[in-house]
Amino acid sequence: MASGGKGKAAKKKSASDRKQAVLKIVLSDTCAVCKTPCGRGMRYLDRMRKPGAMGKGVPCVLTRTFV
């Protein structure tokens, strides 16, 4: 007997075929002058304003590109 499918099955994309979003890491000075501030950047900026604070930056959603 033939298989019970009526049409062609859609082929699912594998994980390596999908586009992946890449965000740039920005420092507090970039967040301070940002024209469209986000919550994550403002929290990071507040933490970095404290004396002795050390940070490595935060991913910026405004710099998103797809690879």
C-alpha positions, 0 to 999 in steps of 0.5 A: 500500500502507498503511504497515507500522505496527501501532499509533499511534506515541508522540510524543516530547517536544521539548526545550522540553516537558521539565521542567528541574531548577533548583538554587539557589546556596548559600554556605559558611555554608549548607553549614556548617549543612546537616543532610544534607551532600553531598560537593560542599558539603563540598569547597566548605566546606573551600576557603572555610575557607582564608585569602583564599579567594573563592567564588561558591557551589555548586548545592545538590541539596537545593533542586532544583525542576522548571520 
